[in-house]
Amino acid sequence: MLRIEFLHGIVDGLHHIEIDEDDQEIRVTVFLGLDPDLRGGWYAPVGLTGWTKAKTSRPVGRRRISDGAER
C-alpha cells in the first residue's frame, strides 16, 4: 500500500490516480479536477496538502517510486 501526498488549490481536488508498475519501478500519476461546487468568483492560489492511498499489485520492495507526470 502506498500513501500518496499531493498539493492542490481551493478550486481543485483529487480526481483520480494511475499506477503503472513493472519489476523495477512504480510510476504514480495524480490527476486533479475542478470542484463543481466552486464556480465563478476569484480565488487565491493556495497550496493545500492532500493524501490518498493506492494498492500495488505486489509489495513495493526495492522498486523505485517515481512521478508519472515527469515521463
Secondary structure, 3 states (H helix, E strand, C coil): CEEEEEEECCCEEEEEEEEEECCCEEEEEEEEEECCCCCCCCCCCCCEEEEEEECCCCCCCCCEEEEHHHC
